[in-house]
Amino acid sequence: MPHDHHDHDHAAHPAPQPDDKVHSYYQILGIALKELLVEKGVVTADEVRSAIEKRDQITPAHGAAVVAKAWTDPAYRARLLADANAAVAELGYPMTTTRLVAVENTDDVHNVVVCTLCSCYPRELLGLPPSWYKSRAYRARIVHEPRAVLAEFGTQLSDETEVRVHDSTADMRFLVVPRRPEGTEGLNEAGLADLISRDAMIGVALVRAHAH
């Protein structure tokens, strides 16, 4: 469930650090599981390496392409908001193991995403999550003081803007569709996608037109 918060902004800019203990545990568990699967002949070491390389090649450009398409194609935007899994699959980015929900920023609502338990994240669209997204500080603070955290990323919102915090789970991921900035009417999808950052699709940043 999204949370609505109306805290006051703060000017501090701390840099959240990753929760090393939690992720070290899962890294060790992953290595042990991989070695066991290879030993039992379920997969080969080459198959594991190939899968890792394929995953590492995913970048936020995939998500940016989805957002740019939504900005320029009202019918696609409607499909994305209604059934995000089907919509992203149209562009060649299938998400078959988790439900994807697209949430749209508007004049009145700003969405931001977190995973309060670990680091669930739409990797098929955005690649690997940043270290701050996995940090205990971000996971705890964004729920309780979202405006303060957003301000630390340089995102200042008016008091009238409702902030909704979406908590990802093992079965559900979120993609923020940021607002299209003014002054971009002449850009095509590729030009628009170039403006869209990973952080904007998590919801901690805004999209701004390039200065001329």
N, C-alpha and C positions, 0 to 999 in steps of 0.2 A: 504494500500500500504506500502511495506517496505521502510525504509529510509536508505540511505547510508551515513555514517559519517566517517570522518577521523580526529578526534580530537586527541590531545596529551594526554598521560597518566598523571595522578597525583598521588601523594603518600598518600594523605589524606585518612582516613578511618572513615568517619562519619557513625553513625548508624541511618538510616532513621526510623522515627517514624510513626505509623499509623495515618491516618486522622480521629481522634476520632469523630469529629462533623458529618462527612458524614456517618460513619458507625453506630453511635448511632441513627441517624435518621432512617436508614433502619432497624436496630434492633427493634426499637419501632414500625415501620410500620409492620414488620413481626409478632411481638407479637399480635398486634391488629387484623391483618388478620387471624391469627391462632385462636384467641378467637372467632372471628365472624363466621368462618367456623364451629367450634365446636358447637357454640350456635345454628346455623341454621341446624345442623344435617348433614352437607355435609360430614364431617369426624368426627371420634371420637378422643378423647385425646390419646387413646392407639395407634391408627393408626399414629398419628403425632409422638408420642414417638418412635414407631417402625421405622418410616421412618428416623428420626434423628439418631437413633442408627445405622441403616444400612449405612447411609452416613458417620458417624463418623468412621466406620470400614474400609473405603477406605483409602489406603495408597499409597505413591509413588511407592510401589512395583509393582502395576499394570502397571504403565508406564514403569518401569524398565524391566519388562518382555517383553513388546512390543519392546523396543529398543534392548534388547538382542536377540530376535528372528530376528529382522531386520539385526543385525550384523552377524548372523550365517546362515541365509537363504536368498540368493539373490532374489529368487522369491517372498518371503514375503516382503522383503524390497521394491521391485518394486510395489507391491500391496499397501503397506503402503503409499508410496509417491504419488501414483495415486488416491487412494480412502481410506483415513485414517479411515473413519467411518466403512467401510466394513472390513478393515484389523483388527482393534481392536476388532470388534465384533467377528471375528474368534476365538480370544483368550478368549472370554467370558466377554468382557468389552464394551457392547453396549452404544453408545451415540446417542440417538434418537431425542433429541430436538435441538441440535446445530450441525453445520458443524465442523468437525475436519480437520485441515490441518497439515500434518507433514512436517517439514522443516529440511533439512539435513546439518549439518556442514561438510565442506570439507577443503582441504588444503588452499583454496583461500577465503572461505566465512565462517563467523561466524554469527549465528542467535541468537537473543535474543527477548524475549516476554514481552509485557507490556499490560496493559489495562489503557489507559490514562483517561477514564471517571470514572471508578470505580474499580472493581476487577474481571472481567470476567476471567475464569480460567477453565482448563479441570479437574474438580473435580472428574469425574468418573475414571480418570487415576492417578491423583496426590494427591487426598484428599483435605483437606482445604488449601487455599493459606496462605503463611507466612505473618506476619504482614508487613514486609518491602515491599512486592509486592503491598499491598493496600495503602502504604503511599503516601502522596502527593509529597514528595521529589523524590522517585523513579519514579513515574508516569510522573513527569515533566522532570527530569534530564536525564533519559535514552534515551529520544528522541533527546535531544539537545547535550548531551555530553556522548555518550554511552561508549567510551573508558575510560573516567575518572571513570564512575560508575563501569564498569567491573574491572578496576584496584583495586577499593576499595574492591571488592570481591576476590581479589587475582588472577584475570584472566588477564594476560598480553598477548596482541596480537601483532604480527608484523605489521609494517606500511603497508605492502603489503596485509594484510588480509582485505577484505571488511566486514564491519559490517552492518548487516541488522536488523532493528528493526521492529517487527511485532506487530501491535496494535489489540488486541482482541476486539471483539464486542459482543453484546447480542446474535448474531446469529452465531458467528465463534470463535473457539478456536484454539490454536496452540500448537503443541508438537515438541520440538527440539529433533532431533536425533543427539546426540553428536558424535564426532569422537571416534572410538574405539582405545584405547591406545595400543602402542606397548608392546610386552611382554605378551600378553594375548592369544596367539595362542592355548595354551593347555587347556584353560578353556571352560567348557560347558556353556549352557545358564544360568543355575542357578548361576554358578560362576561369569559369566559376569554381570548378573543382580545385584549381590551383590556390584559391583563397581559403579553402576549408581545412582547418587544422584538426589533428587528432583531439586536442583539448576541447575544441568547440563541439565535437561530437560526443564528448563525455559530459559537457555542459559547464566546464569551469572557465571557458573563454568565449568571447564573441567573435564573429567573423567580421572583418573590416576590409573595405576596398583598398587596393594598393594605391599609394600616393602617386600622382603623376608628376 
